[in-house]
Every structure is written in C-alpha cells, then in structure tokens.
Amino acid sequence: MRRFLLLALGLVGIVGCSRSISPGPSEDCLRHREQRIAELREQARKNPTDPAPHVALGRIWLDERNYDGARAEFLIVLKLKPGDLESENRVARTFLAQHRWSDGERHARNALKKSQGNVQALAMLGEAMVNLGRREEAVVTLENAVKLAAAAVDKTREAVKKDPASIEAARIHYGACADMELASYNLKTAYFLSYLQLQKKGDAQKAEAFYALSDQASRRADDAEYRADKARCKLENLICPSSCEAPVVEAPKKKTAS
C-alpha cells in the first residue's frame, strides 16, 4: 500500500527506496485499491491495444515489490509501444531488484537509446555495471548521472516556486529528487567498492582517495534522500490534503572549515 495514492494516479515513477504514507485522510484515498485493480484488468480486457491499464497495473505491482507481475505488465506496454522510455526503465528496475544485472543493463541501455541523458536509466546502468564488476565504467556513468540530476533538481525547484499549487510541477520535481537520490546512492556504492578493491590490491593512496569520495557521496546521498522526502510529501498533500507529514530530520549540514 506504500505510495499507492501517487501510483494509482500515475503521478510518480520508480525510485530506489521505499516510502510510506502517514495515516490520516490518505486512508480514504487508498481504500479502493482492490476495486481499482479490478477496473484496470477489465479495461485491459476490453481494450487490448491500450497500454494505459497495463502501465497503471505495473506501477501498482512495482510499488508492492511484485517484480514479476510488474515486468509482465511493462513488457506488454513495450509490445504496444515499442521503445517506450518509462517502460524500459521500469523493466530494468524489476531486473535489478532481482539481481539480474545483465538483463537490467540491457533495458537501461534501451532507455538511453530513447533519451541519452535520462538520469534514471544512467543510475540503473551504473548500478548494473557495479554489480557486474565494471566499477570504473560505473563511476564515470554515475558521476554523469549525479551531475545531470542536480541540474534537474534545481530547474524543477524553480518551477515549483513559481507555481506552488501545481501538481504537475510538484510531480516533476519529486521525480527529479528521486532520481538524484538513486544516482547518489549508487555512486556512493561504486566509490566504496572501488576503495575496497584498491585496498585489497595494496594501492593505499588511490584507495584513500576513493574512500574520501565515498564519504562525500554518502553525505550527498543523505541530503538527496531528505529532499526527495520533502518533495514527495508536498506532492501527496497537493493531491490529498494532510495526507503526509513533512520529514522531521534536518537536512545534513555541510562541514565548515575550522
């Protein structure tokens, strides 16, 4: 039931970590889940060439970690809409969640053929590379993903400031923040595994440099998670007022020189 409100309305994409919706009015928004699933299945039966119900069902299964079910729906979408960017990304995520790294890489690359600078696809490609042992490639890919994600977060934040009541602006900003969180955590992992590899080889100087990078990336990832939480909460409250409490943990403070 996590984030079902946003998923059912098609207002979020995939992110790299779990989210929870606070109890309260949002319960009214969530209680028709089973009815919604039945309606989507009926729509798919009546309109077999319409990808929309399969997208909606796939989002629900993905959020509930039913990766096989989600992948089946998004593969149907890809048959109906070959090369669909979001479906390629979502299929990639289902494979990575099941540690099927090569399959995940293949679909992330398919997404990048459609959109070369897609942060989500770059972040997942880097994740696959890390787990396939290609850490140097992963670092380059993920550094690029983080750079692109940071620019997107800044741009979408300005759009929210200009129109704070816009659900669409909030949705896009949340997506950018979630992509930044995913890319940042994957880069942190790539740096740390590179540190361990170099330490094992006895290259202490390079190992220390990657450890420092990993530490910096860890703080950036924590900050990205905090910002994604805030953006998600704003979006939920625009859709269903008082459904989410703002995160109480302060954003990590930058270290100052002593």
ZANU-698978 format. One line per field, with one value per residue (C-alpha): residue number from 1; z, y, x. Coordinates in Angstrom, 3 decimals, decimal comma. Each point is the difference from the previous one (the first is absolute). Layout:
N
i = c(NUM / ...) $
Z = c(Z / ...) $
Y = c(Y / ...) $
X = c(X / ...) $
END
This chain:
258
i = c(1 / 2 / 3 / 4 / 5 / 6 / 7 / 8 / 9 / 10 / 11 / 12 / 13 / 14 / 15 / 16 / 17 / 18 / 19 / 20 / 21 / 22 / 23 / 24 / 25 / 26 / 27 / 28 / 29 / 30 / 31 / 32 / 33 / 34 / 35 / 36 / 37 / 38 / 39 / 40 / 41 / 42 / 43 / 44 / 45 / 46 / 47 / 48 / 49 / 50 / 51 / 52 / 53 / 54 / 55 / 56 / 57 / 58 / 59 / 60 / 61 / 62 / 63 / 64 / 65 / 66 / 67 / 68 / 69 / 70 / 71 / 72 / 73 / 74 / 75 / 76 / 77 / 78 / 79 / 80 / 81 / 82 / 83 / 84 / 85 / 86 / 87 / 88 / 89 / 90 / 91 / 92 / 93 / 94 / 95 / 96 / 97 / 98 / 99 / 100 / 101 / 102 / 103 / 104 / 105 / 106 / 107 / 108 / 109 / 110 / 111 / 112 / 113 / 114 / 115 / 116 / 117 / 118 / 119 / 120 / 121 / 122 / 123 / 124 / 125 / 126 / 127 / 128 / 129 / 130 / 131 / 132 / 133 / 134 / 135 / 136 / 137 / 138 / 139 / 140 / 141 / 142 / 143 / 144 / 145 / 146 / 147 / 148 / 149 / 150 / 151 / 152 / 153 / 154 / 155 / 156 / 157 / 158 / 159 / 160 / 161 / 162 / 163 / 164 / 165 / 166 / 167 / 168 / 169 / 170 / 171 / 172 / 173 / 174 / 175 / 176 / 177 / 178 / 179 / 180 / 181 / 182 / 183 / 184 / 185 / 186 / 187 / 188 / 189 / 190 / 191 / 192 / 193 / 194 / 195 / 196 / 197 / 198 / 199 / 200 / 201 / 202 / 203 / 204 / 205 / 206 / 207 / 208 / 209 / 210 / 211 / 212 / 213 / 214 / 215 / 216 / 217 / 218 / 219 / 220 / 221 / 222 / 223 / 224 / 225 / 226 / 227 / 228 / 229 / 230 / 231 / 232 / 233 / 234 / 235 / 236 / 237 / 238 / 239 / 240 / 241 / 242 / 243 / 244 / 245 / 246 / 247 / 248 / 249 / 250 / 251 / 252 / 253 / 254 / 255 / 256 / 257 / 258) $
Z = c(0,000 / 0,064 / -2,223 / -1,597 / -0,225 / -2,206 / -2,032 / -0,674 / -1,309 / -2,130 / 1,813 / 0,874 / -1,669 / 1,566 / 2,692 / 1,680 / 3,468 / 1,866 / 1,076 / 2,396 / 0,200 / 3,398 / 1,443 / -0,240 / -2,846 / -2,512 / 1,184 / -1,865 / -3,127 / 0,335 / 1,040 / -3,540 / -1,051 / -0,821 / -1,900 / -1,989 / -0,921 / -1,159 / -2,101 / -1,646 / -0,839 / -1,565 / -2,016 / -1,254 / -1,012 / -1,873 / -1,649 / -0,690 / -2,058 / 2,691 / 2,061 / 2,749 / 2,272 / -0,253 / 1,015 / 3,011 / 1,064 / -0,449 / 2,253 / 2,704 / -0,163 / -0,098 / 3,099 / 1,766 / -1,067 / -2,179 / -2,550 / -2,214 / -0,216 / -0,682 / -2,687 / -1,758 / -0,222 / -1,229 / -2,598 / -1,350 / -0,183 / -1,967 / -2,492 / -0,419 / 0,091 / -1,106 / 1,560 / 2,663 / 2,313 / 3,333 / -0,637 / -0,902 / 3,248 / 2,025 / -1,557 / 0,793 / 3,613 / 0,390 / -1,258 / 2,252 / 3,003 / -0,677 / -0,521 / -3,688 / -0,851 / -3,689 / -0,776 / 1,952 / -1,913 / -3,326 / 0,749 / 1,507 / -3,248 / -1,956 / 1,984 / -0,698 / -3,728 / 0,377 / 2,305 / 0,251 / 3,122 / 1,933 / 3,608 / 1,131 / -2,784 / 0,631 / 3,725 / -0,671 / -2,638 / 2,545 / 2,576 / -2,431 / -0,892 / 3,669 / 0,603 / -3,182 / 1,219 / -2,445 / 2,675 / -1,998 / -2,615 / 2,765 / 1,671 / -3,260 / -0,769 / 3,496 / 0,304 / -3,194 / 1,391 / 3,206 / -1,950 / -2,241 / 2,966 / 1,979 / -2,933 / -0,342 / 3,721 / -0,163 / -3,106 / 1,292 / 3,406 / -1,718 / -1,812 / 3,343 / 1,465 / -2,924 / 0,316 / 3,470 / -0,554 / -3,182 / 0,394 / -3,278 / 1,101 / 3,342 / -1,769 / -2,286 / 2,897 / 2,074 / -2,939 / -0,324 / 3,739 / -0,047 / -2,970 / 1,877 / 3,015 / -2,086 / -1,912 / 3,172 / 1,923 / -2,959 / -0,404 / 3,699 / -0,398 / -3,078 / 1,813 / 3,083 / -1,940 / -1,980 / 3,322 / 1,215 / -3,284 / 0,069 / 3,661 / -0,755 / -2,771 / 2,429 / -1,762 / 3,181 / -1,595 / -2,581 / 2,541 / 2,380 / -2,790 / -0,779 / 3,687 / 0,181 / -3,104 / 1,560 / 3,158 / -2,008 / -2,102 / 3,157 / 1,325 / -3,394 / -0,110 / 3,478 / -1,082 / -3,184 / 2,020 / 2,274 / -2,967 / -1,723 / 3,171 / 0,113 / -3,676 / 0,326 / 3,013 / -1,789 / -2,951 / 2,200 / 1,844 / -3,242 / -1,098 / 3,340 / 2,622 / 3,358 / -1,251 / 0,752 / 2,770 / -1,073 / 0,913 / 3,426 / -0,484 / -1,052 / -3,202 / 0,626 / 0,706 / -2,073 / 1,814 / 0,566 / 0,195 / 3,540) $
Y = c(0,000 / 2,304 / 3,065 / -1,637 / 3,372 / 1,461 / -3,143 / -0,511 / 3,528 / -0,452 / 2,793 / -1,686 / -2,158 / -2,511 / 0,901 / -1,827 / -0,367 / -0,520 / 2,778 / -0,091 / 2,061 / 1,322 / -1,160 / 2,500 / 1,269 / -1,883 / -3,200 / 1,151 / 0,382 / -3,501 / -2,123 / -0,740 / -1,736 / -3,366 / 1,623 / 2,030 / -3,113 / -1,761 / 3,009 / 0,101 / -3,692 / 0,489 / 2,968 / -2,097 / -2,790 / 2,332 / 2,020 / -2,391 / 2,593 / 2,695 / 0,104 / 2,259 / -2,690 / -2,081 / 3,026 / 0,618 / -3,660 / -0,188 / 3,013 / -1,613 / -3,321 / 1,759 / 2,001 / -3,187 / -1,684 / -2,500 / 0,245 / -2,881 / 1,403 / 3,520 / -1,147 / -1,983 / 3,140 / 2,260 / -2,545 / 0,084 / 3,796 / -0,361 / -2,270 / 2,603 / 2,971 / -1,204 / 2,012 / 1,650 / 1,708 / -0,402 / -3,646 / -0,789 / 1,647 / -1,904 / -3,339 / 0,783 / 0,704 / -3,310 / -1,881 / 1,904 / -0,584 / -3,740 / 0,301 / -0,818 / 2,512 / -0,769 / 0,162 / 3,243 / 1,469 / -0,956 / 1,803 / 3,028 / 0,299 / -0,304 / 2,958 / 2,012 / -0,589 / 1,830 / 2,735 / 0,237 / 2,159 / -1,802 / 0,058 / -2,991 / -2,187 / 1,200 / -0,711 / -3,522 / -0,625 / 0,995 / -2,305 / -2,902 / 0,786 / 0,084 / -3,427 / -1,405 / 1,039 / 2,893 / 2,618 / 2,501 / 0,196 / 0,224 / 2,961 / 1,994 / -0,811 / 0,812 / 3,229 / 1,128 / -1,072 / 2,003 / 3,091 / -0,167 / -0,747 / 3,017 / 2,295 / -1,506 / 0,443 / 3,682 / 0,594 / -1,752 / 1,687 / 3,364 / -1,188 / -0,973 / 3,399 / 1,734 / -2,105 / -1,619 / -1,284 / -1,911 / -3,781 / -0,457 / 2,198 / -1,840 / -3,371 / 0,904 / 1,393 / -3,140 / -2,125 / 2,053 / -0,286 / -3,748 / -0,396 / 1,998 / -2,265 / -3,154 / 1,281 / 1,294 / -3,256 / -2,043 / 2,278 / -0,327 / -3,782 / 0,149 / 2,174 / -2,212 / -3,234 / 1,601 / 0,915 / -3,598 / -1,334 / 2,359 / -0,702 / -3,715 / 0,639 / 1,943 / 3,364 / 2,016 / 3,460 / -0,595 / -1,920 / 2,960 / 2,329 / -2,192 / -0,260 / 3,796 / 0,063 / -2,622 / 2,083 / 3,104 / -2,000 / -1,434 / 3,469 / 1,036 / -3,115 / 0,716 / 3,545 / -1,313 / -2,416 / 2,815 / 2,205 / -2,846 / -0,571 / 3,680 / 0,055 / -3,202 / 1,373 / 3,244 / -1,937 / -2,265 / 2,974 / 1,755 / -3,097 / -0,929 / 2,770 / -0,947 / -3,468 / 0,416 / 1,529 / 1,778 / -1,829 / 1,046 / -0,857 / 3,029 / -0,058 / -0,982 / 3,112 / 0,756 / -0,248 / 3,320 / 0,532 / 0,463) $
X = c(0,000 / 3,070 / -0,492 / -3,053 / -1,728 / 2,719 / 0,469 / -3,685 / -0,248 / 3,108 / 1,813 / 3,276 / 2,566 / 2,322 / 2,445 / 2,792 / -1,427 / -3,250 / -2,339 / -2,945 / -3,153 / -1,020 / -3,345 / -2,835 / -2,180 / 2,133 / -1,706 / -3,107 / 2,105 / 1,430 / -2,965 / -1,221 / 3,214 / -1,545 / -2,835 / 2,508 / 1,987 / -3,155 / -0,970 / 3,425 / -0,149 / -3,418 / 1,273 / 2,896 / -2,399 / -2,333 / 2,788 / 2,899 / 1,906 / -0,133 / 3,232 / -1,440 / -1,530 / 3,178 / 2,097 / -2,245 / 0,039 / 3,763 / 0,461 / -2,097 / 1,869 / 3,357 / -0,772 / -1,089 / 3,254 / -1,791 / 2,799 / -1,100 / -3,524 / 1,233 / 2,407 / -2,736 / -2,152 / 2,799 / 1,098 / -3,559 / 0,313 / 3,237 / -1,760 / -2,729 / 2,390 / 3,464 / 2,809 / -2,159 / 2,505 / -1,764 / -0,836 / 3,613 / 1,086 / -2,547 / 0,913 / 3,640 / -0,929 / -1,826 / 3,058 / 2,409 / -2,249 / 0,366 / 3,788 / -0,285 / 2,701 / 0,554 / -3,730 / -0,247 / 2,919 / -1,573 / -3,258 / 1,770 / 1,963 / -3,251 / -1,339 / 3,141 / -0,437 / -3,300 / 1,357 / 3,778 / 0,025 / -2,735 / 1,212 / -2,010 / 1,365 / 3,561 / -0,350 / -1,254 / 2,658 / 2,628 / -1,585 / 0,168 / 3,629 / 1,016 / -1,483 / 1,514 / 3,446 / 0,498 / 0,527 / 2,053 / -2,753 / -2,568 / 1,712 / 0,121 / -3,641 / -1,248 / 1,980 / -1,708 / -3,387 / 0,507 / 1,081 / -3,075 / -2,272 / 1,253 / -0,774 / -3,482 / -0,723 / 0,971 / -2,095 / -3,109 / 0,301 / -0,281 / -3,132 / -1,574 / 0,858 / -1,714 / -3,172 / -0,159 / -3,547 / 0,849 / -0,209 / 1,863 / 2,905 / 0,154 / -0,092 / 2,878 / 2,035 / -0,576 / 1,125 / 3,180 / 0,713 / -0,624 / 2,357 / 2,643 / -0,413 / 0,370 / 3,033 / 1,686 / -0,355 / 1,215 / 3,032 / 0,779 / -0,032 / 2,231 / 2,544 / 0,035 / 0,403 / 2,833 / 1,624 / -0,261 / 1,398 / 2,995 / 0,614 / 0,089 / 2,541 / 2,177 / -0,366 / -0,456 / 0,209 / -2,734 / -2,056 / 0,051 / -1,111 / -3,018 / -0,840 / -0,154 / -2,205 / -2,258 / -0,336 / -0,936 / -2,474 / -1,564 / -0,802 / -1,347 / -2,201 / -1,405 / -0,814 / -1,642 / -2,143 / -1,159 / -0,899 / -1,841 / -2,030 / -0,972 / -0,942 / -2,058 / -1,826 / -0,855 / -1,373 / -2,124 / -1,459 / -0,899 / -1,932 / -1,514 / 0,376 / 1,524 / 0,952 / 3,683 / 2,079 / 3,175 / 3,228 / 1,208 / 3,663 / 1,996 / 1,991 / 3,643 / 2,035 / 3,054 / 3,283 / 1,721 / 3,723 / 1,242) $
END
